[in-house]
Amino acid sequence: MKIATYGSMSVDWESRIDMDRLRKERLAKLKTQLDASEMGALLAFDFANIRYMTATHIGTWGIDKLVRCSLLVRGAEPVIWDFGSAARHHELYSPWLSDQELNPDTGVSSPIPGTSRSHAGVSTLRGAVHPGADRAGNVAARVLAELRKHGMENEPVGVDFVELPVHQALVSAGLTVVDGQQLFLEARRVKTVDELSLLTHAVGLADMAYEEIYSFLRPGVRENEIVGLVSKLLYDNGSEFVEGINAISGERCNPHPHLYSDRMIRPGDPAYFDIVHSYMGYRTCYYRSFAVGSASRAMTDAYKRARDIMDRSISIVRPGITTADVVSLWPKAQEFGFANEEDAFALQYGHGLGLSVWEKPIFSRLTSLDNPEPIEEGMVFALETFWPGSDGWSAARIEEELVVTADGCEVITRFPAEELLVAGQRYFAAGGPLPAVRESQSHLNTEIGRST
């Protein structure tokens, strides 16, 4: 299996990503899950679930504000209540949210006026609207009216995330509210052919960003400079949302702080990065590690250990195994300096990728050994490894994204990671370039208050 990758434009001379097929197949999978459940409807407030259900998007400014919701009632088509004029925009430019009629002369379908299922709706804005306005009650009344229209008002309603006042209003309206998040995640677990291509294109943009990082990385640049450089490059080339760029260097590498700073990179530093962005909504999560100028023996050994864990994990991935099979190959938390698996969570780790950065399946010694999940063809997930250096402050971090194929897997993260790369090699001795690996960095470790 080879994942198809295309240009970012639609053309008439090549069959590329089919957005109409993408919309229909995602909704069909969600309907199948709903029909097989005991729920009568699914109510979504999470942006990723709303997009999966309705193929609508209003940007990322509102991603944490719970300002919109959509409803899928069993046997019906989805309805959305969106932020003010966004609802009107969907009515004009999202024909799949309206009933269609076929023109017998042209053979072309077009929306029937007045049948749009996109409506304006304002919730509590996370409590910013005065409670006396009862926007929570308004949301509940709209949902109840749709359920009654289809005779589903007495069936459980699955909800992904909800504000407490809205939850209380739904219950007060007589509805049985249950957890719908698992149903959404089950529908999103295995990707369609178009989702695979979108995820791979997103990774391709991150490949390009790593080429830029490797060229730019040198003593004197700051972590936040690299974040700015990568963010601009991704947006310039079609990224929809740069959710986060981890940029970690020097003594900040161990323990992993999970955020960048304004630290200036110095000769001999270890550095690792994570690129989390989306293309057409589809996320990447993609670590790479480097040494800057030269690499210490401690860093080189740490990288080899992280790479070995990764390679052994990838080698067994195929349909039919479980997440427990993978994590059983990973070192215990105590083997790399942590008291327990919760302390070390997400260092040896794996997670599904799709419209959000962490989807099913999750790989962790904390949860997967006792609660294994099956690996299926068409899944896309990232595996992450980490190993601390023996010097007490350096560390290596590697992440690969995989597509599960019929008989194995395909690695879609392509920036080289088989060996530790040394960036910023600009130093030459009389006999040629200085060696990439140095036996000691005692002068650096002394300066940061640590001994080798």
N, C-alpha and C positions, 0 to 999 in steps of 0.2 A: 504493500500500500504506500503510495506516495501522495502526500497532501498537496493539492494544487495551490499554487500561489500566482496571483495576477497583479496587474497594475491597479491603481486606485480608481480608475475611471471605467464607466460602462462603454462598451464599443459594439458596433454592429457586426464585426468580423470574427468574434471569438465568444464562445459561451463562458461566462464568468460567474461570479457570485450572483445568484438569483434572489433578490430581496423579497419578491412576492412569495417565492417558495419558502424562504426563511420564515416569513411571517406566518404562513399557513401551517408549516410543520411544527413550529413552536406552540402555536395555539392548539393544534390537534393533540400534541403530547400532553398539554395541560388538561384538555377536556377528557382524555383517556384516564388520566390519574383521578380526576374528579368523579367520573362515572364509576370508577372502581372503589371509591371511598364511600363512607356513610354520610358525607357532607352534601348539603344541597347547594352550596355556593362557596366561592372563594373571594375574600375581600383583601385587597393588597394596598398597603401604604408605602412599602419599600420600592424605591425607584427601579431597581433591577427587576423585581417581580411585575411591576406595572408595565415595564417595557416588554418583558417576555409575553405578557398577556395581550397588550394592545398595540405594540410597536409604535409607541409614542415616546417623545423625549423633549424636555424643556430646558436642557442644560444641567450643569452640576451645581449651580448656586443654591438650589433648593434641596440638595440631596439629604441634608440633615434636618429639614424643617417640617416634614410630614404635611406638606401643603396640598397634596393631591391623593386620589385613591381611585381604584378601579374594581369592578365587580364582575365575576363570571358566575352566572347561575346555570345549574345543570340544564342542558337542553337548549340553551340560549347563547347569544353572542355577547361579548364583553361590553360593558358600559364604563365610561370614565367620567369623573368629575375633576376638572383641572383648574389651574390657577388663572382666573380671569380670562383675558383675551386669548390665552393659549388654547382654550376650548374651541373658540371660533376658528383659530388657525387649523386645528385638527379637522374641523368640519369642512374646511375648504380644501385641505391638502392631504388628508388621510382617508381616501375613499373606502378603505376596508372597514371603517367604522360606521358606514351607512349601508342600508339595503341597496341592492343593485337592480337595474333593469337593462335588458338586452335590446339594443336598437336592431331591428330585423334587417334594415337596409345596409348597415355598416358592419354588423356582427360585433360591435363594441359595447361593452357594459359600462354604465355610468351610474353615479349615485342618484337615488330617488330623493328629490327635495323633501325636507322635513323629517327624514328618517335617521338623521345622525344620532349616534349614541355617545357623542361627546358633549358634555354640559359643563358650564361653569359651576364651581363649588368651592367654598371657603371653609376651612376647618378652624381650629383654635389658634393656629400659628404657634404651636407649642406653648400655649397659654398666654400669648401676648394680647389676644383679643379679650375684651372684658367678658368674664364668665356670664354676665347678665345677658349678653347677646345670644347665648345658647347655640353657638355654632356646632357644638357636639351633638345636641339634639337634632339639629338640621341634618347632619351627616346620617344619623341613625334613621331619621324619617325617610330620607332618600333611599337608603338601602332597603328598608322595610317595604317601601312602595314597589321596588323592583322585584323583591322576593314574592310579594303578593301577586304581581302580574303573572308570575309563572307557577303559582301554587306551591312555593317553597318556603313560606314563612315559618313553618313548624319544623324545618330541617336544620341541623347544625350548620353554622357558618364558620368556615375556616378563615382565620385572620393571621397575617404574618407578624406585623408590628402594629401597635396601636397606642395612642395617648390614653392615659387613665380616664379622663372625662368622656372620651369617645367610647371607650369600653363600657363605662357605666351607663352611658346613654343607650348603647346597643342592648345591654341586658335589661334596662328599664323598659325598652320597647318590646320585650318579650322574646328576644332572640337568644338562642343557645350559641355562645361563642366558644370555639375550640381552636386548638393550635393548627394553623394551616401551613406553617412554614415548611414542615417536613414534606408535604405534598408538592409544594413549589420546587423544593430541592430535588425530589425524586424525578420530577418532569425534566429538570435541567441537568440531571446527572450524565446522561449520554448525549453527545452532541450530534447535530445534523451535519450533512456534508458542507453546507454553507457556513455553519458555525466553525467548523474545522478550518476552513480557509480564512475566515476573519481572525481567528485566534493566531493562525500562522502568520498572517500579514502583520498583526500587532507585534509578534515576536521579531519579525524582520525589521521593523522600525527600531526595536531595542537593540538588535544586532548592530545597526548603523550607529546608534548612540554609543555603544561600547567601543566601536572603532574610533569615534571622536574622543572618548574618555582616554583611551590608550595613547592617542597622539598628544593630548593636552596635558596628561598627568606628569608632573615633574615637581621637584622641590620648589617651594615658594607659592604655589597655588593653594587656595583654601577650599575646604570641603563645600562651602556654600557657593563658591564660584562654579564648581562642577555641577551642582544642582541646577544653577541658572543656565549653564551651557546646555545641559541635556534637556531641560524643560523647553527651551526655545527651539532646539533642533526637532524635538518631537512634535511640538505644535506646528512648526513650519511645514512639517511633512505629513500632516493629517491626523495627528493624535487628537482625540476628542477630550481627553481628561488626563492630566498628569497627576495621578492620585498621590504619588509619593516617590521621592528619590532618596534612598538611604546612601549616605556618603560617610564612611567611617575610616579613620586612619590612625596610625601610631598607637599610642597607649590606649586609645578609645576602643580598639578592636577587641579587647578582652577585659571585662565582660562586654558583650554586645549591647550597646545602649538603644538601638533601634531608632535613632534619629541623627540627622547631620548637625554640624556646628560650624563655627567660623575658624576652626583650627587650621593652621598653616601646615602643609605637608613638608616633611624634612627628608634629607637623604637617608636611605636605608629603611624608610617606613614601610610597614605593611599597610594595605588599603583595600577595602572591599566595598562594593556598591550593590544596590538593589534597585531595579527599574520597575515601577508599578504604574502602568498607564493603560489607557483603553483606546482601541480603534473600533468605531461603530459600536461602542459599548463593551467590547470584549477585552478582558484584562490580560496583562502579563504580570509575572512575578519572577525575577530573573537576577540572581546574584552572580557576580564575578569577583575574584580576588587578584590583586597584583602586589608586587614589590616595587618600590620606587627607587631608582638609581642602582640598587643592589639588593640582594636577598640574603638574609641571615640563614644559618643552618637550621635554626629553630623554626623559622617561617617555612623553609623548604620542606622540612620533615612534617610540619603541620599540614601543609598543602597535600602532600602525598597521602597522608592518613585520610583527609577529607575526600580526596579523589577515589581512594580505594573503597570507602564506604559507599560512595555514589555508584561506582562501577559494579560492585556486587549487587546493589539494589536494582539497577537497571537490567542486569542480566537475567533476572527471574520474572520480570514483568510480562505478563501475558494473560489473556482471558482465562478465568477459572481459578486463579490464585486469589488470596485475600490480602487486605491491608496488614493482617497479622503476620503473614508470610514475609512481607517486606520488613516490617519493624523488628522482627525477630533477628534480623541480620545486623541491627544497629547496636552500638555500645550502650550500656546502661549509663544513666546520668552520673553515677559515682565514678565511672571510668574516665570522665573528662572534667571532673572537678565540681560537681553539683551534688547536693544532698539527696535529691529525689527527682522524679520525672517532672513534677510540676515546676520545680525550680529551673529545670532545663528545657521547659516546653518551647517548642518551635525552633530549636537549634538543630536537632535531628528530626525532620518534619516533612510532611507532604500534605498537599491539599489540591482539591479540584479547582479548575479555572473555568470561567465563563463570563457572564454579565456581572459577576462580582469576583473579588480576588480570592476569596475562600469559599469554595463550594464542596459538595461531596465528590469523592471520598476524602476523609481526613486520615492521615497516617501519623500516629504518635504512640510511643510506648506507654504514655499515660492512659490512653483509651482503647487503642486498637487490639491489644492482645486479648482483652476480655470481651470486646465488642467488634469483631472483625467484619469488614464490609467486602463484598465480592468485587473483583475487578472485571470489567466488561469491555468488549470492543466498542470503540467510539468515545471512551472516556478521555478527557484531557486533564492531566494533573502535573503539578510541579513537585519534585523531590529536592529537599534542602539538606546539606550537611555542613557541619561546623567542627573544627578541631582547634584547641588552644595550643599555642607554642610553648615549648619547654622553658622559654625565657620569662614566662609569667605575664606577658603583655601583648604579644602578637597573636594572631589567629587567622585561620583560613575559613572562608565561607564560599560554598559552591552551590549552584542551583541549576537544575535542568528541567525543561518542560517536555512532557512525553504525550504522544497520542497512542492509545492502545489499539493495536491492529489485530487481525484475525489470529496471527501466530506469534505475536511478540509486541514490540512497540517501536515507534519512530521518535527519535529525539529531534525536536524542532528548534531548540536554542542552539545557534550555530557559531557564536563567537568562541574562538578557541579556548579550551579549558582543560585539555589533557595534561598540560604541564603548567607550572607557575610562570606567568609572564612577568618580565621585569620592564617597567616603563621608565621613560626619562633617562635612558643611558646616554649621557653626554660627556662622560669622563674618560680620558685617554692617558695611559701611562706611556713611557718611552717605548715599550715593546708592543703597544697596541691597547685595545680597550681593557679596562679593569675587569676582573672576573665578576660574573653576576652574583656568585654566592660568596659570602664572607663568613669566616668561622666565628667571628665575634662582633658584637655591637656594644661592647661594654661602655664605650663613651656615650652612646645614646641612652642606654639604660640608666647610667649614672645621672645624666641630666634630668631624667624624669623621676628620679628618686627611687629607682629599683636596681637591684643587683642581678647579674647574670647567674 
